[in-house]
Amino acid sequence: MIAETSRAMAKAAAEICEEKKGREISIIDISEISVIADYFVIVTAENSRQVEALSDSLQDGMAKRGYRIRRAEGKPDSGWILLDFNDIIIHVFDKEQRFFYDLERIWSDGKKIVNPKEL
């Protein structure tokens, strides 16, 4: 059974993404198919400046909710920043990188959460 903390973290991350105008927010429950995390949260930004703004807002907002980040990887101009919160991993992509990496297809064995508010 997935820890309630993981659910709360994924929901919080989705809310922060919505607040900061992130697009195409997707949550995938990977708890039954991987040991690396319980959830992926994936969000698209319009450009590298928004990639950075979303990443900063996610780090600040999650910290304010008491969630500690393990590590962050990537740079805004690369089009992809990964934020690892142990139980959830947040991927902030620009449009091009999101299409290129297509994590929803790669992790299609996971359970896609259609409405993050139902977590």
N, C-alpha and C positions, 0 to 999 in steps of 0.2 A: 504494500500500500504506500502511496506517495505521501510524504510528510506534508502536513498542512502548510508548513513554512514554504515549501517549494511552490505550492499553489499561490500563496499570498505574494510571494516574490514575483512570479510570472504576471499576476494580475496587476501588481504595482508597476512593473515595468511597462506593461501595455498602457496603463493610465498615463504614465509620464510621456510615453510616445505620442499618445493622442493629444495631450496638453500642448506639446511642442510641434504639433502639425506633421508628425511622422505619417507616412502613407503605407498602405498595404500591410498593416500590422498582422503578423501571423504568429500563432503559438502552436508548437508541436510538442506533444507529450512523447518523450523518447524513453521514459523510465523502464519500459518493458523490453526495450531492444538495445539499450546501451547503458554502460556504467559511468559514462563521462558526465552525465547530468540527468535531471528529471525532465527539464523543458528547454527548448530553444524558443527564444523570442526573436522574431525577424522583423525589421522595419526598413522602409525605403525613405531616403532623403532626396531632395531635389538636386542638391549640388554638394560640393565638398564643404562649403561653409555650414550647411545644415547637418552634414554628417558630424562635423565637430560639435555643433550646438546640441544635437541630440545626444551625443556621447557625453558631453559635459553635464547636461541636464539629467541624464540617467545616472551618472555617477553621484551627482549631488543629491538627487531625489531618493535614490536607493539608500544612500548613507543617512539621510534624514529619517528614513524609516527603520534604521538600525541594521541594514544589510551591508555586510563588508565585502568589498571586491577583492578577489584573489589576484587578478591581473587584468591588464588591458593590453591589447595588441593592435597594431595597425596605425595608420595615419590618415587624416581626413583626405589628403590628396591622392591616396591609394584607392579611395572609394569604398573602403571596408574597415570598420573598427569592430573588434570582438571584445566584449566585456564578460569576463568569467566571474560569476558569483557562486561558484561551486555547484549549487543545486540547479541553477539556471545559467544558460549562456545566451547573451544578447548579441545579435549580429545587426550592426547598423551599416547599411549598404547605400551607395548611390544606385540609380536605376540600371546603369550598364553592368556593374558588378553583380547586382542581384540577379539579373537575367543570366549572366555568364555562369555563376556558381549554382544557381537553381537548387538551393538547399531543400526546398519543399519536395522536389523530385527525388533527390538523393535520399532523403529521410522519409520517403512516402510510406514506409512500414510503421512509422509512428502515427499517433492519433492526432489529427489536426483539430484544434479547439476552434470552433466556428465563432463563438461569442465569448470573448475574454471575460465579460462581466459575469458569466455563469461559472467561472472557476471557483 
